[in-house]
Amino acid sequence: AHGAETKEAASAEELFALFQQGCANRHVAATKMNVESSRSHLIVGVIVESRNLTNGSVNYGKLSFVDLAGSERAAKTGAGHEQLK
């Protein structure tokens, strides 16, 4: 994805800070249906690593969070060319 970045977080606090940074970088604009309609997608993939301290085994899991931009019908929003672009 254009502009995608990979970053590491060693704690819940660091992960939350990265999530907030991603949210702050989104493009929003007012439409007839929503005061702060998102004009950009937000896709966050979180890979969780879990270590068993007793036997040393490692397990991984992945969570994907996806918020699609402007999912409402464009004709109803009154969004102009720049907002739709």
PEPE-V986058 format. One record per residue. RES is the residue in one letter. OMEGA is omega in degrees with one decimal (NA if undefined). Layout:
RES_OMEGA ; RES_OMEGA
This chain:
A_-179.7 ; H_177.3 ; G_-179.3 ; A_179.1 ; E_173.7 ; T_-179.5 ; K_178.6 ; E_175.5 ; A_-178.0 ; A_-179.6 ; S_177.2 ; A_-180.0 ; E_178.1 ; E_179.1 ; L_179.1 ; F_178.3 ; A_177.7 ; L_177.8 ; F_177.7 ; Q_178.0 ; Q_177.8 ; G_178.9 ; C_-179.1 ; A_-178.0 ; N_-179.7 ; R_176.0 ; H_177.3 ; V_177.3 ; A_179.2 ; A_172.7 ; T_178.2 ; K_-176.0 ; M_-171.9 ; N_-178.3 ; V_-179.9 ; E_-179.8 ; S_179.2 ; S_177.3 ; R_179.0 ; S_178.6 ; H_171.0 ; L_179.6 ; I_179.9 ; V_174.3 ; G_180.0 ; V_175.5 ; I_-177.4 ; V_177.7 ; E_-179.5 ; S_179.4 ; R_173.6 ; N_-175.8 ; L_179.5 ; T_-175.8 ; N_175.8 ; G_-179.6 ; S_-178.6 ; V_175.3 ; N_179.7 ; Y_173.5 ; G_179.5 ; K_174.6 ; L_177.8 ; S_178.0 ; F_-176.7 ; V_174.1 ; D_-177.1 ; L_-177.6 ; A_170.2 ; G_-175.2 ; S_177.1 ; E_-178.5 ; R_-174.9 ; A_-177.9 ; A_-178.7 ; K_-173.2 ; T_-174.6 ; G_-179.9 ; A_-180.0 ; G_-175.9 ; H_-178.0 ; E_179.0 ; Q_-179.2 ; L_-179.9 ; K_NA
